[in-house]
Structure formats: structure tokens, C-alpha cells
Amino acid sequence: MSSKVRVETARRPIATAMALAVAVAAVSIPAFATAQVRGNAQAEQSRAIGVVPTRRGLPPSGRYVSDGGEAFILDGTGVLPLFRFERRPETWVLRATPAPRGDIIYRNDAGSQILRVTPAGGITLYTTMAPNGAPVSRTGPASALALPTLGPIRLFTLMNQRGSLVSQALGRLVVINLSGERSEALMVDALIVSTEAVIRMAASPTFRDSIATLRSITLVEGNRSSVTFTRGDLRVVVDPDEGQAGRPSSARIIRAVSAG
């Protein structure tokens, strides 16, 4: 099905944006569970190779793999740590909360637990495949999870592609409105995450009814990130001043749509 994509700009056209992948992979939306898990072999491995956390409670940046085979990148070079499953387009911004026994839990903006770190440096990953947690080990360095850019032609191509994918998933026309001039890369990051969340909901018997009235996706800049779903419009507001932390995650989008 073809998709009509409308681009609205504020005063001047968007000039740059982000390409997360040449072919965008499907994002899984994990439902994480809290659990108490002891330190694991990763702590001993880190001490053996002389790797120390970049700040209290935060493991060193790099590539990690869980006992279940799930690989991810952890980037602690910024104000807030960033997390991305390997071969998936969404970057999660993590926030630390204290836990019993001196552990630290890292959660996404929807409050879901993603990592648990012990005082000794042991790390546990929580996913739908391992709701009770799986220990992870650092396998080496990794590139920082920065927002790359692309030119206007690739931006409009990407918008058409994302609009077509959403329309095909829902079986009807969905219009995409994108307006912004302060952070084009962050806006396109929000576009990828928002449309991928909708596509995943369309494929889920649990969430498909929640988007039965969806007719448009609107992405704008503002002073505070937010997600609302009213009268068929999914409106995502990003805060460029907060960087990637100013873009709502897919989990937060799904929660807002389900509640609306």
C-alpha cells in the first residue's frame, strides 16, 4: 500500500537527520521483570583484564553478551548511559536507581528494569527471553551510540519508507507530520522509534485494538518530551536540549497508546 507522507517545517526545511540502519530491523519491546540476582563471572573477568567502571555503579562502555546469547552495546561516555541491543535500531537512555545489597538498577524511561549491577561489578540483563535475569560478560570495546546524520534526500526517502511500513501494517493510510529545526537527527530518531512501536503493536493481538483509530503520527519539538494519543493522532514531542534522553522510548509510546 502506498503511503501519503506530509512534511511540515518550522520556518526552514529540516536539513539533517539520522539513518539508524540501511534496512531497519524489527524492534522487540521487552517486558522486563524485577528480580534479585547475585554477582556473576563478569565481575571477575572485568577485574582480570583491568577494566574499571567509568563512574560508581556503571560498568565500562563496550560490547556485552549475556549467557543467553543476547548482545548489546553500553555507552557510558555521556551524562546518562545509553543502551542498544545489537542489530536493533532503538537506543535506550538508562537511569540509575538504588537496590538492596548495594546493587544499582538501570531502567528505561518507562521504568522497566534493563540492567542490574552489583557492587563487585557483576551485571545481569533482563529481557522477555530471560525475565529472571541472565548474567553478562564484556567482550570488548564498541563505538559510541551517537546520532549520525544524513542529507535531506535520504531524510524524505526514510519518511516515505516509514510511512509505507506503518500503512501496510495497519492496512490503511497513516499520515506522518514532522516539524522541527533544532535537532533534525533527534527528530528522525523519534520517527524511527515511533513508527517501529506502531508496527509492533499492529502485529500484536494484545495491542492491535489500541491503535484501531490511528490515522496520523505527529512529531514536533518542545520544552519537554511527551507522548499523547487523542482523536487518532499519535503526537510525540521531543526535547532537543536533553539529547537522546529527550526522545520518548518505544515502551513509553506503547504505554501512552494503550492508555489512550
C-alpha positions in Angstrom: 0.0 0.0 0.0 1.3 3.4 -0.8 1.6 6.0 1.9 1.0 9.7 1.9 3.7 11.4 3.9 3.3 15.1 4.8 6.3 17.0 6.0 5.7 20.3 7.9 8.7 22.5 8.8 9.0 25.5 11.1 10.4 28.4 9.0 13.1 26.4 7.2 13.3 22.8 6.0 15.0 20.1 8.0 18.5 19.7 6.6 19.9 16.7 8.5 18.6 13.6 10.2 19.6 10.2 11.4 19.9 6.9 9.5 19.8 4.1 12.1 20.2 1.3 9.5 20.2 0.6 5.8 17.4 -1.9 6.4 15.6 -1.2 9.6 15.4 -4.3 11.7 12.3 -5.1 13.8 12.5 -3.8 17.4 11.5 -6.1 20.1 9.7 -4.5 23.0 10.9 -6.4 26.0 8.7 -6.7 29.1 11.2 -6.7 31.9 10.8 -8.1 35.3 12.5 -7.2 38.6 14.5 -9.9 40.4 17.3 -10.4 42.8 20.3 -11.8 41.1 23.8 -12.3 42.6 27.1 -11.2 41.0 28.4 -13.3 38.2 31.6 -14.3 36.4 31.6 -10.9 34.5 32.9 -9.2 37.7 35.9 -11.5 37.9 36.5 -11.1 34.2 36.5 -7.3 34.4 39.0 -7.3 37.3 41.2 -9.8 35.5 41.5 -7.6 32.4 41.9 -4.4 34.3 38.6 -2.8 33.3 37.1 -0.5 35.8 33.6 1.2 35.8 33.6 4.8 34.3 31.6 6.0 37.4 30.2 4.5 40.5 28.0 1.6 39.7 28.3 2.0 35.9 30.1 -0.8 34.0 32.7 0.2 31.4 31.5 1.1 27.9 31.7 -1.7 25.4 30.0 -4.7 23.9 28.4 -7.3 26.2 26.9 -10.7 25.7 24.5 -12.5 28.0 24.6 -16.2 28.9 21.5 -16.5 26.6 23.4 -15.0 23.6 21.9 -11.5 23.6 24.5 -8.9 22.6 24.2 -5.2 23.4 26.3 -2.0 23.5 26.6 0.0 26.6 27.9 3.6 26.2 28.7 5.4 29.4 30.5 8.4 27.9 27.6 10.8 28.2 25.6 12.4 31.0 23.3 9.3 31.1 24.3 5.8 30.0 23.0 4.6 26.6 22.0 1.0 25.8 21.2 -0.7 22.5 20.6 -4.3 21.6 22.9 -5.3 18.8 21.2 -5.2 15.3 18.2 -3.3 16.7 17.6 0.4 15.9 16.5 1.8 19.2 18.8 3.3 21.8 17.6 3.3 25.4 18.6 6.0 27.8 19.1 4.5 31.2 18.7 6.0 34.7 20.1 4.5 37.9 18.1 3.7 41.0 19.5 2.1 44.2 18.6 -1.5 45.1 19.1 -3.8 48.1 22.6 -5.0 49.0 24.2 -2.0 47.3 23.1 -3.0 43.8 22.2 -0.5 41.2 19.3 -1.0 38.8 19.3 0.8 35.4 15.9 1.5 33.9 14.5 3.0 30.7 12.1 6.0 30.7 9.1 3.7 31.1 10.6 2.4 34.4 11.4 -1.1 33.1 14.5 -2.7 34.5 17.1 -3.5 32.0 20.4 -4.0 33.9 21.3 -4.7 37.5 24.9 -4.2 38.7 26.4 -5.5 41.9 29.0 -3.6 44.0 31.5 -6.2 42.7 30.8 -5.3 39.1 28.5 -8.3 38.2 25.9 -7.4 35.6 22.5 -9.0 34.9 20.4 -8.4 31.8 16.6 -8.7 31.9 14.6 -9.5 28.8 11.4 -11.4 27.7 13.7 -14.3 27.0 15.2 -14.1 30.5 12.7 -12.4 32.8 14.6 -13.6 35.9 17.8 -12.2 34.5 20.9 -13.5 32.7 24.5 -12.7 33.6 26.5 -10.9 31.0 30.2 -10.6 30.1 32.1 -7.8 28.4 33.5 -9.0 25.1 35.4 -5.8 24.0 35.1 -2.2 23.1 32.3 -0.7 21.0 31.7 2.6 19.2 29.8 5.3 21.0 26.0 5.4 20.4 25.9 8.8 18.8 23.3 10.2 16.4 24.6 10.1 12.9 23.2 12.5 10.2 22.0 12.2 6.6 21.1 14.7 3.9 17.6 15.9 3.0 17.1 13.5 0.1 17.7 10.5 2.4 15.5 12.1 5.1 12.5 12.3 2.8 13.2 8.8 1.5 13.3 7.5 5.0 10.0 9.2 5.9 8.3 7.7 2.9 9.6 4.3 3.8 8.5 4.5 7.4 5.0 5.8 6.4 4.6 3.0 3.9 5.6 0.4 6.5 3.1 1.8 9.0 0.3 2.0 6.5 0.9 -1.6 5.3 1.0 -2.9 8.9 -2.4 -1.3 9.6 -4.0 -1.8 6.2 -4.9 1.9 5.8 -3.3 5.3 5.2 -1.4 6.8 8.0 -0.1 10.4 7.6 3.3 11.4 9.1 3.8 15.0 10.1 7.3 16.1 11.2 8.2 19.6 12.2 11.4 20.9 13.7 14.5 22.9 13.2 16.7 22.5 16.4 17.7 18.8 16.2 17.0 17.0 12.9 18.8 13.9 13.9 16.8 13.5 17.1 13.6 14.1 15.2 14.3 11.3 12.8 15.4 9.1 15.7 12.0 9.7 17.2 10.4 8.9 13.8 12.1 5.5 13.7 11.2 4.6 17.2 7.6 5.8 17.0 6.8 4.1 13.7 8.5 0.9 14.8 6.4 0.9 18.0 3.2 1.2 15.9 4.3 -1.6 13.6 5.0 -3.9 16.6 1.6 -3.0 18.1 -0.1 -3.8 14.8 1.4 -7.2 14.9 0.4 -7.9 18.5 -3.1 -9.3 19.4 -2.7 -7.5 22.7 -2.1 -4.0 21.3 -3.7 -4.0 17.9 -7.1 -2.8 19.1 -5.3 0.1 20.9 -4.3 1.6 17.5 -7.6 0.9 15.7 -8.3 4.6 15.4 -4.7 5.7 14.5 -4.7 8.0 11.4 -1.6 10.2 11.9 1.7 10.4 13.7 2.9 13.9 14.5 6.5 14.6 15.7 7.4 18.1 17.0 10.0 19.7 19.2 9.1 21.2 22.6 10.5 22.0 26.0 9.7 18.6 27.5 9.3 15.2 25.9 5.9 13.7 26.0 3.5 11.2 24.2 -0.2 11.6 23.7 -2.8 9.7 21.7 -6.0 11.5 21.0 -8.6 11.5 18.2 -6.5 9.2 16.1 -3.3 11.3 16.3 -0.2 9.9 18.0 1.7 13.0 19.0 5.4 12.7 20.1 7.2 15.7 21.5 11.0 15.7 21.7 13.2 18.0 23.8 16.4 18.7 21.8 18.1 20.2 24.9 18.0 16.7 26.5 19.7 14.9 23.6 18.6 11.3 23.3 17.1 11.5 26.7 14.6 14.0 25.2 13.1 11.4 22.9 10.4 9.1 24.3 11.2 5.4 24.1 9.1 2.8 22.3 8.0 1.4 25.7 6.7 4.8 26.7 4.9 5.2 23.4 3.2 1.9 23.7 2.1 2.7 27.3 0.6 6.0 26.2 -1.3 4.5 23.3 -2.6 1.6 25.4 -3.9 4.1 28.0 -5.4 6.3 25.4 
